[in-house]
Amino acid sequence: MKAQRKFVIGSAIILATLVSLAYVGYTESKTYYHTISELVTLQGSALHQRMRVSGNVRAGSIAHRVGRVDFVLEEQGKALPVSYTGTDPLPDTFKDGAQALVEGRLMPDGQFTAEQVQAKCASKYEAAPPGGTAAPAPSGAQPGQTMNPSATPLGAGKS
């Protein structure tokens, strides 16, 4: 009886620990997406939650400091000063004019402290200029066909 009681108590402690770890992990991983314009309307506990904010990096605003990178995100005429303190290197596409998505917390002084930064290259998603420079496909070419006439299909020619 005594061994069975110890087993039940031990199992209950392990189960309670797992449930509490799952709860903490769930609450810490929740992030809410807000626009820069919405940030001024947040009140109460919403101000202290982990959140994601996106915008365009203001030209000339990227400043590398010891232990952080400061920059400004803009969206619809609104600006948000951001301080990136994460340990991962910034993406190669992070530069002036790039679209960026930051994840972190808003500080009481209005500064956003980011722990993660994702960026898209601004020029990559622009429309091609009229009379674009893309070469036309050769006549007779079908989508998915190879352009090399001497190439053999996979598995062909080998027995």
C-alpha positions in Angstrom: 0.0 0.0 0.0 2.8 2.4 0.9 4.6 1.9 -2.5 1.3 2.4 -4.4 0.7 5.7 -2.5 4.2 7.0 -3.4 3.6 6.1 -7.1 0.3 8.0 -7.1 1.8 11.1 -5.5 4.8 11.0 -7.8 2.6 10.6 -10.9 0.4 13.5 -9.7 3.5 15.8 -9.3 4.8 14.8 -12.8 1.3 15.4 -14.3 1.0 18.8 -12.6 4.4 19.9 -13.8 3.6 18.9 -17.4 0.3 20.8 -17.3 1.9 23.9 -15.9 4.7 23.8 -18.5 2.2 23.4 -21.2 0.2 26.4 -19.9 3.3 28.6 -19.6 4.4 27.6 -23.1 1.0 28.3 -24.6 0.7 31.8 -23.0 4.3 32.8 -23.9 3.9 31.7 -27.5 0.7 33.7 -28.1 1.3 36.8 -30.2 -1.2 39.2 -31.5 -0.8 41.1 -34.8 -1.4 44.8 -34.7 -0.8 47.6 -37.2 1.2 50.6 -36.2 -2.0 52.7 -36.4 -3.7 50.3 -33.9 -0.9 50.6 -31.3 -2.1 54.0 -30.0 -5.6 52.5 -29.3 -4.3 49.6 -27.1 -5.1 49.8 -23.4 -4.6 47.8 -20.3 -3.1 44.3 -20.5 -3.1 44.5 -24.4 -0.2 46.9 -24.1 2.0 44.4 -22.3 1.3 41.4 -24.5 3.7 39.9 -27.0 2.8 41.2 -30.4 3.7 41.4 -34.1 3.8 44.6 -36.0 4.7 45.2 -39.7 5.7 48.2 -41.7 8.4 49.5 -44.1 11.8 50.3 -42.8 12.4 54.1 -43.0 15.3 55.0 -45.3 18.4 56.0 -43.3 16.9 54.9 -40.0 19.0 51.7 -39.4 21.6 52.2 -36.7 23.8 49.4 -35.4 24.5 49.9 -31.7 26.3 47.7 -29.2 23.9 44.8 -28.4 21.0 46.0 -30.6 19.9 47.5 -33.9 17.6 50.5 -33.9 15.4 51.4 -36.8 12.0 53.0 -37.6 9.0 51.2 -39.2 6.5 53.3 -41.1 2.9 52.5 -42.1 0.2 54.8 -43.4 2.1 57.9 -42.2 2.6 56.5 -38.7 6.1 55.7 -37.4 7.3 53.2 -34.7 10.8 53.2 -33.3 12.1 49.7 -33.0 15.1 48.3 -31.1 16.1 44.7 -32.1 17.7 42.9 -29.3 17.5 39.3 -30.6 20.4 37.0 -30.9 19.8 35.9 -34.5 21.5 37.9 -37.2 19.2 40.1 -39.2 18.0 38.8 -42.6 20.0 39.8 -45.7 16.8 41.4 -47.1 16.6 43.8 -44.1 17.5 47.2 -45.5 16.0 50.6 -46.2 12.5 50.4 -47.7 12.1 46.7 -47.0 8.9 45.4 -45.6 9.6 44.1 -42.1 7.6 42.1 -39.5 8.8 42.5 -35.9 7.8 40.4 -32.9 8.3 41.6 -29.3 6.8 44.0 -26.8 5.8 47.6 -26.7 7.6 49.6 -24.0 5.8 52.3 -21.9 7.9 55.0 -23.7 6.5 54.0 -27.1 9.6 52.1 -28.2 9.1 48.6 -29.5 11.6 46.0 -28.4 11.8 43.3 -31.0 13.1 39.8 -30.3 12.6 38.6 -33.9 12.7 40.4 -37.3 11.6 39.1 -40.6 12.0 41.1 -43.8 11.1 41.0 -47.5 13.1 42.6 -50.2 11.2 45.7 -51.4 12.3 45.5 -55.0 11.6 41.8 -55.4 7.8 42.4 -55.3 7.6 45.5 -57.5 5.9 45.2 -60.8 8.1 44.9 -63.8 8.6 48.1 -65.8 6.6 48.4 -69.1 8.4 46.6 -71.9 10.1 44.4 -69.3 13.5 42.8 -69.9 12.3 39.2 -69.6 13.2 37.1 -72.6 10.2 35.5 -74.4 9.9 31.8 -74.3 11.0 30.0 -77.5 8.2 29.0 -79.8 6.9 25.5 -79.3 8.1 25.4 -75.7 5.5 24.0 -73.3 5.3 24.8 -69.5 7.4 22.3 -67.6 9.5 21.3 -70.7 13.3 21.4 -70.6 15.0 24.0 -72.8 17.9 21.6 -73.5 17.1 19.4 -76.5 19.8 16.9 -75.7 18.5 16.2 -72.2 16.8 12.9 -71.6 13.9 12.4 -69.3 14.5 10.9 -65.9 14.8 7.2 -66.0 15.1 7.1 -69.9 18.0 5.4 -71.5 19.0 3.3 -68.5 17.9 -0.3 -68.1 
